Amino acid sequence: MSEIPETHKIALKEALEAAGGAAALARVLGIKQPSVFEWQEVPIRRVLAVEKATGISRYRLRPDIYGSPPQEADE
């Protein structure tokens, strides 16, 4: 098993803070609190829901899956 990148851990911490803690995030996601406490990074199947609940971008939460954010077109 590979090491979890530090950027993923930091993004998870930011999401938890934005949600008001692990218990609050678990409630919003409709899952049990211990599940969230076990995360070292946001699980792939939860990224979009965490993004919606916290405002932390999927590109920040899991850049290994979503890559870099799309660049806005110059007008």
C-alpha positions in Angstrom: 0.0 0.0 0.0 1.4 3.4 -0.9 1.9 6.4 1.4 -0.9 8.9 1.5 0.4 12.3 0.0 0.5 15.1 2.6 -1.6 17.3 0.3 -4.5 14.8 0.6 -4.2 14.9 4.4 -4.1 18.7 4.5 -7.2 18.9 2.2 -9.1 16.4 4.4 -8.2 18.5 7.5 -9.5 21.7 5.7 -12.7 19.9 4.7 -13.3 18.7 8.3 -12.7 22.3 9.6 -15.1 23.7 7.0 -17.8 21.2 7.9 -17.4 21.8 11.6 -15.7 18.6 12.5 -15.9 14.9 11.7 -19.2 14.4 13.4 -20.8 17.2 11.4 -19.4 16.0 8.1 -20.6 12.5 8.8 -24.1 13.8 9.5 -24.2 15.7 6.2 -22.9 12.7 4.3 -25.3 10.3 6.0 -22.6 8.0 7.3 -21.4 7.0 10.8 -18.9 9.3 12.5 -16.3 6.5 13.1 -16.0 6.1 9.3 -14.9 9.7 8.9 -12.4 9.4 11.8 -10.8 6.5 10.0 -10.1 8.5 6.8 -6.5 9.5 6.0 -7.8 11.0 2.7 -11.2 11.5 1.3 -12.4 8.2 -0.2 -13.0 8.4 -4.0 -16.7 7.7 -3.7 -17.1 10.5 -1.2 -15.2 13.3 -2.9 -18.1 15.0 -4.7 -20.3 14.9 -1.6 -17.5 16.3 0.5 -16.9 19.0 -2.1 -20.6 20.0 -2.0 -20.8 20.0 1.8 -17.6 21.9 2.4 -16.7 23.9 -0.6 -13.3 22.3 -0.8 -12.6 21.6 -4.4 -12.4 18.0 -5.7 -9.1 19.1 -7.3 -7.7 19.9 -3.9 -9.2 16.9 -2.1 -8.0 14.3 -4.7 -5.7 15.7 -7.3 -4.6 12.1 -8.0 -8.1 11.4 -9.4 -9.3 14.8 -10.7 -6.0 16.4 -11.7 -5.5 20.1 -11.8 -8.4 22.5 -11.9 -9.5 23.5 -15.3 -8.2 26.9 -16.4 -10.8 29.5 -17.1 -10.8 30.8 -20.6 -9.5 34.3 -21.2 -12.2 36.6 -22.4 
